[in-house]
Amino acid sequence: KKKKKKKNQFIDQDTVYLAPLRLFNEVNKQYGLPPFDPCPALTAKLEELQKEFEIIAAKKALADSDVAKKRLRIWSVVSCLSGLQMCGFAFLTFPSLSGDYCLGWDVIEPISFFIMQAYVVSWFAYFFYTKREHSLMAWDERQFYKMSKRAYEKRSVDIVRWAELKTEIKKLDLKRREFHIPLE
């Protein structure tokens, strides 16, 4: 069977070079010559877009770190308040912790039950009022979106332009890979 020669192949006796441009550039590098760029306009545009993207990405990274710090603070406060509630119940329930001020399980059990029922009723009311499921993950996602939007406005990050640049760079990179030019 005779093998078909693909688009970017160079066959030299027993060796098949799949990227002849890369081979050409390696030879040029050994002789101290500049690398050959078959599409300098594409390379220049890609470098220009990457510079702009890096500037926006740096601002976005700062805004994202601010949001991450705020999320950490919020969840730390929520965890501390939950732990404080549990400690309060334990203090009122067990005689060894509260001494003479012990209410005992007979009193704390109905209190715990009614507090839990109040949570359930409030979640149910929240669901009917907002038409959204009440889960901590969904709430966290909504808060993250709001905090990110504020942080991007504060740091003057154009997130739409960032997304456009990302897709343009990806498209140009795919065009560049057609010529088998590795990114430096």
Secondary structure, DSSP 8 states (H G I E B T S, - for coil): ------TT-EEETTEEES-HHHHHHHHHHHTT-----S-HHHHHHHHHHHHHHHHHHHHHHHHHHHHHHHHHHHHHHHHHHHHHHHHHHHHHH-HHHHGGG---HHHHHHHHHHHHHHHHHHHHHHHHHHSS---HHHHHHHHHHHHHHHHHHHTT--HHHHHHHHHHHHHHHHHHHHTT----
